Amino acid sequence: MNSIPDYMTDHHRHCDELFAEAESAVAQNDWPLANQKWQDFSKAFEAHIQAEETILFPLFERATGMTAGPTQMMRMEHEQMRSLASELNQALCANQQEEYLGLSETMIVLMQQHNMKEETMLYPMSQMHLHNAEKIASRLKEFCED
């Protein structure tokens, strides 16, 4: 897995699995498990976004000169998802099952739409425009898995 699209898409799937595990635990009223799975998801999710915002996006913008294009949109969507994650965390902390499950449906849709844009456009464009893409993929992996 030495390309940006391969690694980052794989990490999306990892985050999706963790999110689904947290949601499943909430649906079963298993709050201790839900909290653990939510913490696992939150850590992976934030690491992924941070890797994009601190490594991938700046390099992409420098290489392409596009600062008001796809990376700006992705950053806005990251903020939307962070806000929703905060609401999910509040519902989880209060053991509000219905609230959590309602918010999680919204979060799933946002993540799927966001991931699709990155996986079909931004990651392949990054792979194409960044001369040392394999090294960058390794840096992203190290950052996400630290």
Buried (B, 14 or more C-beta within 10 A) or exposed (E): EEBBBEBBBEBBEBBBBBBBBBBEBBEEEEBEBBBBBBBBBBEBBBBBBEBBBEBBBEBBBEBBEBEEBBBEBBEEBBEEBEEBBEBBBEBBEEEBBEBBBBBBEBBBEBBEEBBEBBBEBBBBBBBEBBEEBBEBBBBBBEBBEE
